């Protein structure tokens, strides 16, 4: 799968989803990831009161985990007019789900990506007892 195809997968689910209040939003950011097994999973962000929403990357990763996969080959998040790099929480989340994800390609445009390791140089690692 190419980066352009993965971006298209994310763009396909992008959009505003109606929630209980106009103060809340869902779908303004969408993510798609490709696993090392070749499967694609997607997700949307949800922003509600009290900071209890979550990022599109988290949503896509949850779908991946439900299918018993943990390793991400590449990932991208999009909004209406841009490709968005993952926030710090998402970067750390990808690594903690599977430490091999440190080699995940994080797309910043259709042609440019950066390896998660470069985005997460001082990551949290479980102590080795």
C-alpha positions in Angstrom: 0.0 0.0 0.0 1.3 3.5 -0.8 1.1 6.6 1.3 -1.4 8.1 -1.0 -3.7 5.1 -0.6 -3.4 5.2 3.1 -4.2 8.9 3.1 -7.3 8.2 1.0 -8.4 5.7 3.6 -8.3 8.3 6.3 -9.9 10.9 4.1 -12.8 8.5 3.4 -14.0 8.7 7.0 -13.2 12.3 7.7 -16.2 14.5 8.4 -18.4 15.9 11.2 -20.4 13.3 13.1 -23.4 14.5 15.1 -23.1 14.3 18.9 -25.4 15.3 21.7 -24.2 18.9 21.8 -22.9 21.4 19.2 -20.1 22.1 21.7 -18.7 18.6 21.0 -17.2 17.3 17.8 -16.1 14.0 16.2 -14.5 13.3 12.9 -12.6 16.5 12.3 -9.4 14.4 12.3 -9.2 10.9 10.8 -6.4 8.4 10.9 -5.4 5.3 9.0 -2.7 2.8 9.8 -1.2 -0.1 8.0 0.0 -3.0 10.1 3.0 -5.2 9.4 0.5 -7.9 8.5 -0.9 -5.7 5.7 -4.2 -4.8 7.3 -5.6 -1.2 7.4 -7.5 0.2 10.4 -9.1 3.6 10.6 -10.3 5.9 13.4 -11.7 9.4 14.1 -11.1 11.8 16.9 -13.8 12.7 19.5 -13.7 15.9 21.4 -16.2 16.2 24.3 -16.4 18.0 27.7 -13.9 17.6 30.4 -11.1 16.4 28.1 -12.4 12.9 27.9 -12.2 12.6 24.1 -9.5 10.9 22.2 -7.4 11.2 19.1 -8.0 9.6 15.7 -4.8 7.6 16.1 -6.0 6.1 19.3 -9.3 5.1 17.6 -7.4 3.4 14.8 -5.0 1.6 17.2 -8.0 0.3 19.2 -9.4 -1.2 16.0 -6.1 -2.8 15.3 -5.9 -4.3 18.8 -9.4 -5.7 18.5 -8.0 -7.7 15.6 -5.1 -9.0 17.7 -2.4 -6.9 15.9 0.1 -4.6 17.5 2.7 -3.6 14.9 2.3 -0.5 12.8 4.1 -0.3 9.5 2.8 3.3 8.7 0.3 5.7 10.0 -1.3 9.0 8.9 -3.8 11.5 10.4 -5.7 14.0 8.3 -7.9 17.0 8.8 -10.0 18.8 6.1 -7.0 20.6 4.6 -3.8 19.1 6.1 -1.9 16.0 7.1 -1.3 16.2 10.9 1.6 14.7 12.8 0.6 12.8 15.9 0.6 14.5 19.3 3.0 13.5 22.0 0.4 11.3 23.7 -0.2 9.4 20.4 3.5 9.0 19.8 4.0 7.5 23.3 0.9 5.3 22.9 2.1 3.8 19.6 5.4 2.9 21.3 3.9 1.5 24.4 1.4 -0.7 22.5 4.4 -2.4 20.8 8.0 -1.2 21.2 8.7 -2.4 17.7 6.5 0.5 16.6 9.5 2.8 17.2 10.2 2.0 13.5 6.7 3.1 12.3 6.7 5.5 9.3 4.7 8.5 10.3 3.5 10.4 7.2 3.8 14.2 7.2 2.8 14.5 3.5 2.2 12.2 0.6 5.9 11.9 0.0 7.5 12.7 3.3 7.5 10.6 6.5 9.6 10.4 9.6 10.3 7.4 11.8 8.6 7.4 15.2 12.0 7.1 16.8 12.9 10.6 15.6 9.6 12.0 17.0 10.0 10.3 20.3 13.7 10.6 21.3 13.1 10.6 25.1 10.3 8.0 25.4 9.1 6.4 28.6 10.2 2.9 28.9 9.2 0.4 31.6 11.9 -0.3 34.1 13.7 -3.5 33.7 13.6 -5.3 37.0 
